[in-house]
Amino acid sequence: MKTVKLLLGFVLSATLLTSCVVDEVIITDNNPQTISLNQLLNSYELWYVDVNATQGFGEVPFMQIAFTLSFRNGTLYANNNLVGIGSQGSGFGIPIGNYNTYDMILDVNHDLDGYDSFDVYQIDNNTIELYNPFTDTSYFLDGYQRSNFDYDFVFYDNIHYFLQEYEAWEKTYTSEFGALNEFDNENYLQFLSAGNDSEFRSSQDANVSNPNNIFWDYTGVYNVNDVPGTLYDKTLTLDYDFFSNEFFNLSVIDDGTIELLHADSGTVYEFKGRGYIEFLRTENAQGRMVQEANTPKKRKQKTVKKDNPRENTRSK
Protein backbone atom coordinates (compact mmCIF):
# COMPACT_ATOMS: atom_id res chain seq x y z
CA MET A 1 0.00 0.00 0.00
CA LYS A 2 1.50 3.29 -1.07
CA THR A 3 0.93 6.56 0.73
CA VAL A 4 -0.32 9.25 -1.62
CA LYS A 5 -0.78 12.91 -0.79
CA LEU A 6 -4.37 13.56 0.20
CA LEU A 7 -4.64 16.50 -2.18
CA LEU A 8 -4.03 14.18 -5.10
CA GLY A 9 -6.35 11.60 -3.59
CA PHE A 10 -9.36 13.89 -3.61
CA VAL A 11 -9.52 13.78 -7.42
CA LEU A 12 -9.72 9.99 -7.66
CA SER A 13 -11.87 9.71 -4.53
CA ALA A 14 -14.50 11.98 -6.01
CA THR A 15 -14.44 10.10 -9.27
CA LEU A 16 -14.68 6.66 -7.69
CA LEU A 17 -17.37 7.72 -5.25
CA THR A 18 -19.38 9.10 -8.11
CA SER A 19 -19.03 5.86 -10.05
CA CYS A 20 -20.46 3.90 -7.14
CA VAL A 21 -23.78 5.69 -7.28
CA VAL A 22 -24.26 5.89 -11.04
CA ASP A 23 -26.77 3.25 -12.13
CA GLU A 24 -26.33 3.57 -15.86
CA VAL A 25 -23.63 4.52 -18.31
CA ILE A 26 -24.75 6.44 -21.38
CA ILE A 27 -22.91 4.90 -24.29
CA THR A 28 -21.66 7.09 -27.07
CA ASP A 29 -19.56 6.24 -30.09
CA ASN A 30 -16.87 8.83 -29.57
CA ASN A 31 -14.12 7.29 -31.66
CA PRO A 32 -12.43 10.15 -33.52
CA GLN A 33 -9.55 7.81 -34.51
CA THR A 34 -7.10 10.72 -34.24
CA ILE A 35 -4.66 8.39 -32.47
CA SER A 36 -4.17 4.65 -32.71
CA LEU A 37 -5.69 2.27 -30.16
CA ASN A 38 -2.22 1.44 -28.88
CA GLN A 39 -1.54 5.16 -28.31
CA LEU A 40 -4.89 5.51 -26.55
CA LEU A 41 -4.18 2.61 -24.19
CA ASN A 42 -0.75 4.02 -23.43
CA SER A 43 -2.02 7.55 -22.81
CA TYR A 44 -2.61 6.59 -19.16
CA GLU A 45 -0.39 4.43 -16.99
CA LEU A 46 -3.28 2.93 -15.02
CA TRP A 47 -6.83 2.11 -16.05
CA TYR A 48 -9.15 1.72 -13.05
CA VAL A 49 -11.78 -0.98 -13.66
CA ASP A 50 -15.10 0.50 -12.51
CA VAL A 51 -17.03 -2.74 -11.99
CA ASN A 52 -20.12 -0.83 -10.85
CA ALA A 53 -20.47 0.71 -14.32
CA THR A 54 -20.45 -2.69 -16.06
CA GLN A 55 -23.18 -3.23 -18.65
CA GLY A 56 -24.49 -6.71 -19.42
CA PHE A 57 -25.00 -9.96 -17.55
CA GLY A 58 -21.78 -11.76 -18.48
CA GLU A 59 -18.33 -11.65 -16.92
CA VAL A 60 -14.72 -11.78 -18.04
CA PRO A 61 -12.80 -13.47 -15.19
CA PHE A 62 -9.56 -11.49 -15.31
CA MET A 63 -11.47 -8.21 -15.64
CA GLN A 64 -13.71 -9.08 -12.72
CA ILE A 65 -10.84 -9.42 -10.22
CA ALA A 66 -8.61 -6.57 -11.42
CA PHE A 67 -8.60 -3.19 -9.69
CA THR A 68 -6.41 -1.67 -12.42
CA LEU A 69 -5.05 -2.69 -15.82
CA SER A 70 -1.97 -1.33 -17.59
CA PHE A 71 -0.89 -1.78 -21.20
CA ARG A 72 2.90 -1.67 -21.53
CA ASN A 73 4.68 -2.60 -24.75
CA GLY A 74 2.51 -5.63 -25.44
CA THR A 75 2.39 -6.86 -21.82
CA LEU A 76 -0.81 -6.59 -19.81
CA TYR A 77 -0.41 -5.76 -16.12
CA ALA A 78 -3.01 -5.85 -13.35
CA ASN A 79 -3.37 -4.92 -9.72
CA ASN A 80 -5.41 -7.92 -8.58
CA ASN A 81 -4.40 -7.68 -4.93
CA LEU A 82 -4.71 -4.91 -2.37
CA VAL A 83 -1.68 -6.19 -0.48
CA GLY A 84 1.23 -4.28 -2.00
CA ILE A 85 -0.93 -2.06 -4.19
CA GLY A 86 1.05 1.01 -5.17
CA SER A 87 4.41 -0.70 -4.70
CA GLN A 88 4.06 -4.05 -6.45
CA GLY A 89 5.50 -3.78 -9.94
CA SER A 90 6.24 -0.07 -9.35
CA GLY A 91 2.49 0.48 -9.03
CA PHE A 92 1.51 -1.46 -12.17
CA GLY A 93 0.94 -4.76 -10.35
CA ILE A 94 1.87 -8.07 -11.96
CA PRO A 95 2.05 -9.17 -15.63
CA ILE A 96 -0.97 -11.32 -16.45
CA GLY A 97 -0.66 -11.79 -20.21
CA ASN A 98 0.01 -10.23 -23.59
CA TYR A 99 -2.08 -8.04 -25.87
CA ASN A 100 -2.28 -6.89 -29.48
CA THR A 101 -4.24 -4.05 -31.06
CA TYR A 102 -5.56 -3.40 -34.57
CA ASP A 103 -8.12 -0.85 -35.64
CA MET A 104 -10.19 -0.48 -32.42
CA ILE A 105 -9.92 -4.13 -31.39
CA LEU A 106 -7.94 -5.34 -28.38
CA ASP A 107 -6.88 -9.01 -28.32
CA VAL A 108 -5.69 -10.42 -25.00
CA ASN A 109 -3.88 -13.67 -24.29
CA HIS A 110 -4.22 -14.18 -20.55
CA ASP A 111 -1.53 -16.38 -18.98
CA LEU A 112 -4.11 -18.77 -17.52
CA ASP A 113 -7.46 -18.00 -19.13
CA GLY A 114 -6.23 -17.85 -22.71
CA TYR A 115 -7.57 -15.75 -25.58
CA ASP A 116 -10.16 -13.00 -25.32
CA SER A 117 -11.06 -10.01 -27.47
CA PHE A 118 -12.68 -6.61 -26.99
CA ASP A 119 -14.04 -3.80 -29.13
CA VAL A 120 -12.72 -0.55 -27.65
CA TYR A 121 -14.72 2.68 -27.57
CA GLN A 122 -13.45 6.00 -26.27
CA ILE A 123 -16.21 7.45 -24.09
CA ASP A 124 -14.47 10.67 -23.03
CA ASN A 125 -10.95 12.00 -22.45
CA ASN A 126 -10.11 9.46 -19.75
CA THR A 127 -12.78 6.74 -20.05
CA ILE A 128 -12.81 3.78 -22.39
CA GLU A 129 -15.28 0.95 -22.87
CA LEU A 130 -14.07 -2.60 -23.45
CA TYR A 131 -16.91 -4.51 -25.09
CA ASN A 132 -16.62 -8.29 -25.08
CA PRO A 133 -18.69 -9.70 -27.97
CA PHE A 134 -18.52 -13.25 -26.57
CA THR A 135 -20.26 -12.35 -23.29
CA ASP A 136 -22.10 -9.22 -24.54
CA THR A 137 -20.61 -7.34 -21.59
CA SER A 138 -18.94 -3.93 -21.42
CA TYR A 139 -16.37 -2.92 -18.81
CA PHE A 140 -15.59 0.77 -18.29
CA LEU A 141 -12.07 1.89 -17.40
CA ASP A 142 -10.96 5.30 -16.12
CA GLY A 143 -7.44 6.44 -16.93
CA TYR A 144 -4.92 7.84 -14.42
CA GLN A 145 -1.21 8.40 -14.14
CA ARG A 146 0.53 6.73 -11.21
CA SER A 147 1.37 10.14 -9.76
CA ASN A 148 -2.29 11.11 -9.31
CA PHE A 149 -3.85 7.72 -8.59
CA ASP A 150 -5.11 7.33 -5.03
CA TYR A 151 -3.95 3.83 -4.15
CA ASP A 152 -4.96 4.42 -0.52
CA PHE A 153 -8.56 5.16 -1.46
CA VAL A 154 -8.81 1.99 -3.54
CA PHE A 155 -7.30 -0.01 -0.67
CA TYR A 156 -9.68 1.25 2.02
CA ASP A 157 -12.73 1.35 -0.24
CA ASN A 158 -12.23 -2.38 -0.94
CA ILE A 159 -10.89 -3.50 2.44
CA HIS A 160 -13.44 -6.33 2.46
CA TYR A 161 -11.25 -8.03 -0.17
CA PHE A 162 -8.00 -7.22 1.65
CA LEU A 163 -9.07 -9.52 4.49
CA GLN A 164 -9.40 -12.36 1.97
CA GLU A 165 -5.82 -12.09 0.70
CA TYR A 166 -4.31 -14.28 3.43
CA GLU A 167 -5.11 -17.91 4.13
CA ALA A 168 -5.41 -17.07 7.81
CA TRP A 169 -4.97 -14.21 10.28
CA GLU A 170 -3.06 -15.19 13.44
CA LYS A 171 -3.56 -13.34 16.73
CA THR A 172 -0.16 -12.06 17.81
CA TYR A 173 -1.09 -9.55 20.53
CA THR A 174 -3.76 -9.10 23.19
CA SER A 175 -3.78 -5.98 25.35
CA GLU A 176 -3.51 -6.25 29.12
CA PHE A 177 -6.40 -3.82 29.48
CA GLY A 178 -9.98 -4.71 28.66
CA ALA A 179 -12.52 -7.05 30.21
CA LEU A 180 -12.33 -10.81 29.80
CA ASN A 181 -14.54 -12.04 26.95
CA GLU A 182 -15.13 -15.10 24.77
CA PHE A 183 -13.10 -13.72 21.87
CA ASP A 184 -9.96 -13.94 24.03
CA ASN A 185 -9.96 -17.65 23.14
CA GLU A 186 -9.97 -17.10 19.37
CA ASN A 187 -6.48 -17.30 17.85
CA TYR A 188 -7.08 -17.51 14.09
CA LEU A 189 -9.51 -15.90 11.66
CA GLN A 190 -10.08 -16.70 7.99
CA PHE A 191 -12.10 -14.57 5.58
CA LEU A 192 -13.26 -16.63 2.63
CA SER A 193 -13.31 -15.38 -0.94
CA ALA A 194 -15.60 -18.19 -2.08
CA GLY A 195 -19.20 -18.98 -1.18
CA ASN A 196 -21.25 -15.84 -0.65
CA ASP A 197 -18.12 -13.65 -0.37
CA SER A 198 -18.81 -12.82 3.30
CA GLU A 199 -18.06 -16.04 5.17
CA PHE A 200 -15.47 -16.32 7.93
CA ARG A 201 -14.09 -19.04 10.16
CA SER A 202 -12.37 -18.87 13.54
CA SER A 203 -10.18 -21.24 15.50
CA GLN A 204 -8.91 -21.67 19.04
CA ASP A 205 -5.84 -23.59 17.86
CA ALA A 206 -2.47 -22.22 18.94
CA ASN A 207 0.96 -22.05 17.31
CA VAL A 208 0.02 -23.65 14.00
CA SER A 209 2.81 -23.15 11.47
CA ASN A 210 0.85 -24.22 8.39
CA PRO A 211 -2.56 -22.54 7.86
CA ASN A 212 -3.78 -25.70 6.12
CA ASN A 213 -3.52 -27.55 9.44
CA ILE A 214 -5.78 -25.20 11.39
CA PHE A 215 -8.96 -26.75 12.77
CA TRP A 216 -11.78 -24.26 12.36
CA ASP A 217 -14.09 -24.30 15.37
CA TYR A 218 -16.68 -21.70 14.35
CA THR A 219 -18.19 -20.23 11.20
CA GLY A 220 -20.34 -17.26 10.31
CA VAL A 221 -20.60 -14.24 8.06
CA TYR A 222 -18.68 -10.98 8.36
CA ASN A 223 -19.29 -7.42 7.31
CA VAL A 224 -17.00 -4.39 7.05
CA ASN A 225 -18.62 -0.96 7.30
CA ASP A 226 -17.39 2.61 7.00
CA VAL A 227 -17.23 5.02 9.90
CA PRO A 228 -19.03 8.18 8.70
CA GLY A 229 -16.73 11.10 7.96
CA THR A 230 -13.51 9.12 7.59
CA LEU A 231 -11.90 6.92 4.94
CA TYR A 232 -9.52 4.96 7.12
CA ASP A 233 -11.70 3.93 10.08
CA LYS A 234 -13.82 0.80 9.64
CA THR A 235 -15.98 -1.49 11.74
CA LEU A 236 -15.96 -5.28 11.55
CA THR A 237 -18.90 -7.47 12.56
CA LEU A 238 -18.47 -11.21 13.04
CA ASP A 239 -21.89 -12.83 12.94
CA TYR A 240 -21.37 -16.32 14.35
CA ASP A 241 -23.75 -19.04 13.19
CA PHE A 242 -24.60 -20.25 16.69
CA PHE A 243 -23.41 -17.45 18.97
CA SER A 244 -23.86 -13.73 19.45
CA ASN A 245 -22.24 -11.19 17.16
CA GLU A 246 -18.84 -9.70 17.92
CA PHE A 247 -18.22 -6.04 17.04
CA PHE A 248 -14.82 -4.40 16.48
CA ASN A 249 -13.22 -1.19 15.31
CA LEU A 250 -10.88 -2.27 12.51
CA SER A 251 -7.58 -0.52 11.79
CA VAL A 252 -4.88 -1.46 9.28
CA ILE A 253 -1.36 -1.20 10.70
CA ASP A 254 0.36 -2.35 7.51
CA ASP A 255 -0.23 -4.66 4.54
CA GLY A 256 0.03 -7.72 6.77
CA THR A 257 -1.24 -6.56 10.17
CA ILE A 258 -4.64 -5.48 11.42
CA GLU A 259 -5.83 -4.21 14.81
CA LEU A 260 -9.22 -5.09 16.26
CA LEU A 261 -10.67 -3.09 19.15
CA HIS A 262 -13.37 -5.20 20.79
CA ALA A 263 -16.32 -2.85 21.28
CA ASP A 264 -17.83 -4.51 24.36
CA SER A 265 -14.71 -5.32 26.38
CA GLY A 266 -12.32 -2.59 25.23
CA THR A 267 -9.63 -5.21 24.51
CA VAL A 268 -7.24 -4.59 21.60
CA TYR A 269 -5.99 -7.46 19.45
CA GLU A 270 -3.46 -7.59 16.64
CA PHE A 271 -3.60 -10.19 13.86
CA LYS A 272 -0.93 -10.92 11.26
CA GLY A 273 -1.67 -12.41 7.86
CA ARG A 274 -0.31 -15.89 7.18
CA GLY A 275 -0.11 -17.41 3.71
CA TYR A 276 -0.36 -14.51 1.27
CA ILE A 277 -2.48 -15.33 -1.79
CA GLU A 278 -1.49 -13.72 -5.09
CA PHE A 279 -4.58 -13.67 -7.26
CA LEU A 280 -3.67 -14.47 -10.84
CA ARG A 281 -7.20 -15.50 -11.68
CA THR A 282 -10.17 -16.68 -9.67
CA GLU A 283 -9.79 -20.46 -9.80
CA ASN A 284 -6.05 -20.35 -9.11
CA ALA A 285 -6.45 -18.66 -5.74
CA GLN A 286 -9.80 -20.07 -4.73
CA GLY A 287 -8.54 -23.63 -4.46
CA ARG A 288 -5.95 -22.65 -1.87
CA MET A 289 -8.48 -21.06 0.43
CA VAL A 290 -11.50 -23.31 0.62
CA GLN A 291 -11.49 -26.34 -1.62
CA GLU A 292 -15.09 -27.32 -1.03
CA ALA A 293 -16.49 -24.09 -2.47
CA ASN A 294 -17.10 -23.59 -6.17
CA THR A 295 -17.58 -19.82 -6.33
CA PRO A 296 -14.27 -18.06 -7.10
CA LYS A 297 -12.91 -14.79 -5.76
CA LYS A 298 -14.03 -11.75 -7.72
CA ARG A 299 -15.10 -8.17 -7.23
CA LYS A 300 -18.84 -7.87 -6.84
CA GLN A 301 -20.87 -5.36 -8.85
CA LYS A 302 -22.84 -3.29 -6.34
CA THR A 303 -25.20 -1.77 -8.91
CA VAL A 304 -28.09 -3.60 -10.53
CA LYS A 305 -27.06 -5.50 -13.64
CA LYS A 306 -28.74 -4.28 -16.83
CA ASP A 307 -28.94 -5.21 -20.49
CA ASN A 308 -26.03 -3.98 -22.54
CA PRO A 309 -27.18 -1.52 -25.23
CA ARG A 310 -23.95 -2.04 -27.18
CA GLU A 311 -24.53 -3.90 -30.47
CA ASN A 312 -22.29 -6.79 -31.41
CA THR A 313 -20.98 -5.85 -34.86
CA ARG A 314 -18.75 -8.90 -35.23
CA SER A 315 -21.66 -11.27 -35.70
CA LYS A 316 -22.67 -9.61 -38.97
TILUM-946685 format. One record per residue (C-alpha): x, y, z. Coordinates in Angstrom, 1 decimal, padded with zeros to 4 digits. Layout:
! residues N
east->X	north->Y	up->Z
...
END
This chain:
! residues 316
east->000.0	north->000.0	up->000.0
east->001.5	north->003.3	up->-001.1
east->000.9	north->006.6	up->000.7
east->-000.3	north->009.3	up->-001.6
east->-000.8	north->012.9	up->-000.8
east->-004.4	north->013.6	up->000.2
east->-004.6	north->016.5	up->-002.2
east->-004.0	north->014.2	up->-005.1
east->-006.3	north->011.6	up->-003.6
east->-009.4	north->013.9	up->-003.6
east->-009.5	north->013.8	up->-007.4
east->-009.7	north->010.0	up->-007.7
east->-011.9	north->009.7	up->-004.5
east->-014.5	north->012.0	up->-006.0
east->-014.4	north->010.1	up->-009.3
east->-014.7	north->006.7	up->-007.7
east->-017.4	north->007.7	up->-005.2
east->-019.4	north->009.1	up->-008.1
east->-019.0	north->005.9	up->-010.0
east->-020.5	north->003.9	up->-007.1
east->-023.8	north->005.7	up->-007.3
east->-024.3	north->005.9	up->-011.0
east->-026.8	north->003.2	up->-012.1
east->-026.3	north->003.6	up->-015.9
east->-023.6	north->004.5	up->-018.3
east->-024.7	north->006.4	up->-021.4
east->-022.9	north->004.9	up->-024.3
east->-021.7	north->007.1	up->-027.1
east->-019.6	north->006.2	up->-030.1
east->-016.9	north->008.8	up->-029.6
east->-014.1	north->007.3	up->-031.7
east->-012.4	north->010.2	up->-033.5
east->-009.5	north->007.8	up->-034.5
east->-007.1	north->010.7	up->-034.2
east->-004.7	north->008.4	up->-032.5
east->-004.2	north->004.7	up->-032.7
east->-005.7	north->002.3	up->-030.2
east->-002.2	north->001.4	up->-028.9
east->-001.5	north->005.2	up->-028.3
east->-004.9	north->005.5	up->-026.6
east->-004.2	north->002.6	up->-024.2
east->-000.7	north->004.0	up->-023.4
east->-002.0	north->007.6	up->-022.8
east->-002.6	north->006.6	up->-019.2
east->-000.4	north->004.4	up->-017.0
east->-003.3	north->002.9	up->-015.0
east->-006.8	north->002.1	up->-016.0
east->-009.2	north->001.7	up->-013.0
east->-011.8	north->-001.0	up->-013.7
east->-015.1	north->000.5	up->-012.5
east->-017.0	north->-002.7	up->-012.0
east->-020.1	north->-000.8	up->-010.8
east->-020.5	north->000.7	up->-014.3
east->-020.4	north->-002.7	up->-016.1
east->-023.2	north->-003.2	up->-018.7
east->-024.5	north->-006.7	up->-019.4
east->-025.0	north->-010.0	up->-017.6
east->-021.8	north->-011.8	up->-018.5
east->-018.3	north->-011.7	up->-016.9
east->-014.7	north->-011.8	up->-018.0
east->-012.8	north->-013.5	up->-015.2
east->-009.6	north->-011.5	up->-015.3
east->-011.5	north->-008.2	up->-015.6
east->-013.7	north->-009.1	up->-012.7
east->-010.8	north->-009.4	up->-010.2
east->-008.6	north->-006.6	up->-011.4
east->-008.6	north->-003.2	up->-009.7
east->-006.4	north->-001.7	up->-012.4
east->-005.0	north->-002.7	up->-015.8
east->-002.0	north->-001.3	up->-017.6
east->-000.9	north->-001.8	up->-021.2
east->002.9	north->-001.7	up->-021.5
east->004.7	north->-002.6	up->-024.8
east->002.5	north->-005.6	up->-025.4
east->002.4	north->-006.9	up->-021.8
east->-000.8	north->-006.6	up->-019.8
east->-000.4	north->-005.8	up->-016.1
east->-003.0	north->-005.9	up->-013.4
east->-003.4	north->-004.9	up->-009.7
east->-005.4	north->-007.9	up->-008.6
east->-004.4	north->-007.7	up->-004.9
east->-004.7	north->-004.9	up->-002.4
east->-001.7	north->-006.2	up->-000.5
east->001.2	north->-004.3	up->-002.0
east->-000.9	north->-002.1	up->-004.2
east->001.1	north->001.0	up->-005.2
east->004.4	north->-000.7	up->-004.7
east->004.1	north->-004.1	up->-006.5
east->005.5	north->-003.8	up->-009.9
east->006.2	north->-000.1	up->-009.4
east->002.5	north->000.5	up->-009.0
east->001.5	north->-001.5	up->-012.2
east->000.9	north->-004.8	up->-010.4
east->001.9	north->-008.1	up->-012.0
east->002.1	north->-009.2	up->-015.6
east->-001.0	north->-011.3	up->-016.4
east->-000.7	north->-011.8	up->-020.2
east->000.0	north->-010.2	up->-023.6
east->-002.1	north->-008.0	up->-025.9
east->-002.3	north->-006.9	up->-029.5
east->-004.2	north->-004.1	up->-031.1
east->-005.6	north->-003.4	up->-034.6
east->-008.1	north->-000.8	up->-035.6
east->-010.2	north->-000.5	up->-032.4
east->-009.9	north->-004.1	up->-031.4
east->-007.9	north->-005.3	up->-028.4
east->-006.9	north->-009.0	up->-028.3
east->-005.7	north->-010.4	up->-025.0
east->-003.9	north->-013.7	up->-024.3
east->-004.2	north->-014.2	up->-020.5
east->-001.5	north->-016.4	up->-019.0
east->-004.1	north->-018.8	up->-017.5
east->-007.5	north->-018.0	up->-019.1
east->-006.2	north->-017.9	up->-022.7
east->-007.6	north->-015.8	up->-025.6
east->-010.2	north->-013.0	up->-025.3
east->-011.1	north->-010.0	up->-027.5
east->-012.7	north->-006.6	up->-027.0
east->-014.0	north->-003.8	up->-029.1
east->-012.7	north->-000.6	up->-027.7
east->-014.7	north->002.7	up->-027.6
east->-013.5	north->006.0	up->-026.3
east->-016.2	north->007.4	up->-024.1
east->-014.5	north->010.7	up->-023.0
east->-010.9	north->012.0	up->-022.5
east->-010.1	north->009.5	up->-019.8
east->-012.8	north->006.7	up->-020.1
east->-012.8	north->003.8	up->-022.4
east->-015.3	north->000.9	up->-022.9
east->-014.1	north->-002.6	up->-023.4
east->-016.9	north->-004.5	up->-025.1
east->-016.6	north->-008.3	up->-025.1
east->-018.7	north->-009.7	up->-028.0
east->-018.5	north->-013.2	up->-026.6
east->-020.3	north->-012.3	up->-023.3
east->-022.1	north->-009.2	up->-024.5
east->-020.6	north->-007.3	up->-021.6
east->-018.9	north->-003.9	up->-021.4
east->-016.4	north->-002.9	up->-018.8
east->-015.6	north->000.8	up->-018.3
east->-012.1	north->001.9	up->-017.4
east->-011.0	north->005.3	up->-016.1
east->-007.4	north->006.4	up->-016.9
east->-004.9	north->007.8	up->-014.4
east->-001.2	north->008.4	up->-014.1
east->000.5	north->006.7	up->-011.2
east->001.4	north->010.1	up->-009.8
east->-002.3	north->011.1	up->-009.3
east->-003.8	north->007.7	up->-008.6
east->-005.1	north->007.3	up->-005.0
east->-003.9	north->003.8	up->-004.1
east->-005.0	north->004.4	up->-000.5
east->-008.6	north->005.2	up->-001.5
east->-008.8	north->002.0	up->-003.5
east->-007.3	north->000.0	up->-000.7
east->-009.7	north->001.2	up->002.0
east->-012.7	north->001.4	up->-000.2
east->-012.2	north->-002.4	up->-000.9
east->-010.9	north->-003.5	up->002.4
east->-013.4	north->-006.3	up->002.5
east->-011.3	north->-008.0	up->-000.2
east->-008.0	north->-007.2	up->001.7
east->-009.1	north->-009.5	up->004.5
east->-009.4	north->-012.4	up->002.0
east->-005.8	north->-012.1	up->000.7
east->-004.3	north->-014.3	up->003.4
east->-005.1	north->-017.9	up->004.1
east->-005.4	north->-017.1	up->007.8
east->-005.0	north->-014.2	up->010.3
east->-003.1	north->-015.2	up->013.4
east->-003.6	north->-013.3	up->016.7
east->-000.2	north->-012.1	up->017.8
east->-001.1	north->-009.6	up->020.5
east->-003.8	north->-009.1	up->023.2
east->-003.8	north->-006.0	up->025.3
east->-003.5	north->-006.3	up->029.1
east->-006.4	north->-003.8	up->029.5
east->-010.0	north->-004.7	up->028.7
east->-012.5	north->-007.1	up->030.2
east->-012.3	north->-010.8	up->029.8
east->-014.5	north->-012.0	up->027.0
east->-015.1	north->-015.1	up->024.8
east->-013.1	north->-013.7	up->021.9
east->-010.0	north->-013.9	up->024.0
east->-010.0	north->-017.6	up->023.1
east->-010.0	north->-017.1	up->019.4
east->-006.5	north->-017.3	up->017.8
east->-007.1	north->-017.5	up->014.1
east->-009.5	north->-015.9	up->011.7
east->-010.1	north->-016.7	up->008.0
east->-012.1	north->-014.6	up->005.6
east->-013.3	north->-016.6	up->002.6
east->-013.3	north->-015.4	up->-000.9
east->-015.6	north->-018.2	up->-002.1
east->-019.2	north->-019.0	up->-001.2
east->-021.2	north->-015.8	up->-000.7
east->-018.1	north->-013.7	up->-000.4
east->-018.8	north->-012.8	up->003.3
east->-018.1	north->-016.0	up->005.2
east->-015.5	north->-016.3	up->007.9
east->-014.1	north->-019.0	up->010.2
east->-012.4	north->-018.9	up->013.5
east->-010.2	north->-021.2	up->015.5
east->-008.9	north->-021.7	up->019.0
east->-005.8	north->-023.6	up->017.9
east->-002.5	north->-022.2	up->018.9
east->001.0	north->-022.1	up->017.3
east->000.0	north->-023.7	up->014.0
east->002.8	north->-023.1	up->011.5
east->000.8	north->-024.2	up->008.4
east->-002.6	north->-022.5	up->007.9
east->-003.8	north->-025.7	up->006.1
east->-003.5	north->-027.6	up->009.4
east->-005.8	north->-025.2	up->011.4
east->-009.0	north->-026.8	up->012.8
east->-011.8	north->-024.3	up->012.4
east->-014.1	north->-024.3	up->015.4
east->-016.7	north->-021.7	up->014.4
east->-018.2	north->-020.2	up->011.2
east->-020.3	north->-017.3	up->010.3
east->-020.6	north->-014.2	up->008.1
east->-018.7	north->-011.0	up->008.4
east->-019.3	north->-007.4	up->007.3
east->-017.0	north->-004.4	up->007.0
east->-018.6	north->-001.0	up->007.3
east->-017.4	north->002.6	up->007.0
east->-017.2	north->005.0	up->009.9
east->-019.0	north->008.2	up->008.7
east->-016.7	north->011.1	up->008.0
east->-013.5	north->009.1	up->007.6
east->-011.9	north->006.9	up->004.9
east->-009.5	north->005.0	up->007.1
east->-011.7	north->003.9	up->010.1
east->-013.8	north->000.8	up->009.6
east->-016.0	north->-001.5	up->011.7
east->-016.0	north->-005.3	up->011.6
east->-018.9	north->-007.5	up->012.6
east->-018.5	north->-011.2	up->013.0
east->-021.9	north->-012.8	up->012.9
east->-021.4	north->-016.3	up->014.3
east->-023.7	north->-019.0	up->013.2
east->-024.6	north->-020.3	up->016.7
east->-023.4	north->-017.5	up->019.0
east->-023.9	north->-013.7	up->019.5
east->-022.2	north->-011.2	up->017.2
east->-018.8	north->-009.7	up->017.9
east->-018.2	north->-006.0	up->017.0
east->-014.8	north->-004.4	up->016.5
east->-013.2	north->-001.2	up->015.3
east->-010.9	north->-002.3	up->012.5
east->-007.6	north->-000.5	up->011.8
east->-004.9	north->-001.5	up->009.3
east->-001.4	north->-001.2	up->010.7
east->000.4	north->-002.4	up->007.5
east->-000.2	north->-004.7	up->004.5
east->000.0	north->-007.7	up->006.8
east->-001.2	north->-006.6	up->010.2
east->-004.6	north->-005.5	up->011.4
east->-005.8	north->-004.2	up->014.8
east->-009.2	north->-005.1	up->016.3
east->-010.7	north->-003.1	up->019.2
east->-013.4	north->-005.2	up->020.8
east->-016.3	north->-002.9	up->021.3
east->-017.8	north->-004.5	up->024.4
east->-014.7	north->-005.3	up->026.4
east->-012.3	north->-002.6	up->025.2
east->-009.6	north->-005.2	up->024.5
east->-007.2	north->-004.6	up->021.6
east->-006.0	north->-007.5	up->019.4
east->-003.5	north->-007.6	up->016.6
east->-003.6	north->-010.2	up->013.9
east->-000.9	north->-010.9	up->011.3
east->-001.7	north->-012.4	up->007.9
east->-000.3	north->-015.9	up->007.2
east->-000.1	north->-017.4	up->003.7
east->-000.4	north->-014.5	up->001.3
east->-002.5	north->-015.3	up->-001.8
east->-001.5	north->-013.7	up->-005.1
east->-004.6	north->-013.7	up->-007.3
east->-003.7	north->-014.5	up->-010.8
east->-007.2	north->-015.5	up->-011.7
east->-010.2	north->-016.7	up->-009.7
east->-009.8	north->-020.5	up->-009.8
east->-006.0	north->-020.4	up->-009.1
east->-006.4	north->-018.7	up->-005.7
east->-009.8	north->-020.1	up->-004.7
east->-008.5	north->-023.6	up->-004.5
east->-006.0	north->-022.7	up->-001.9
east->-008.5	north->-021.1	up->000.4
east->-011.5	north->-023.3	up->000.6
east->-011.5	north->-026.3	up->-001.6
east->-015.1	north->-027.3	up->-001.0
east->-016.5	north->-024.1	up->-002.5
east->-017.1	north->-023.6	up->-006.2
east->-017.6	north->-019.8	up->-006.3
east->-014.3	north->-018.1	up->-007.1
east->-012.9	north->-014.8	up->-005.8
east->-014.0	north->-011.8	up->-007.7
east->-015.1	north->-008.2	up->-007.2
east->-018.8	north->-007.9	up->-006.8
east->-020.9	north->-005.4	up->-008.9
east->-022.8	north->-003.3	up->-006.3
east->-025.2	north->-001.8	up->-008.9
east->-028.1	north->-003.6	up->-010.5
east->-027.1	north->-005.5	up->-013.6
east->-028.7	north->-004.3	up->-016.8
east->-028.9	north->-005.2	up->-020.5
east->-026.0	north->-004.0	up->-022.5
east->-027.2	north->-001.5	up->-025.2
east->-024.0	north->-002.0	up->-027.2
east->-024.5	north->-003.9	up->-030.5
east->-022.3	north->-006.8	up->-031.4
east->-021.0	north->-005.8	up->-034.9
east->-018.7	north->-008.9	up->-035.2
east->-021.7	north->-011.3	up->-035.7
east->-022.7	north->-009.6	up->-039.0
END
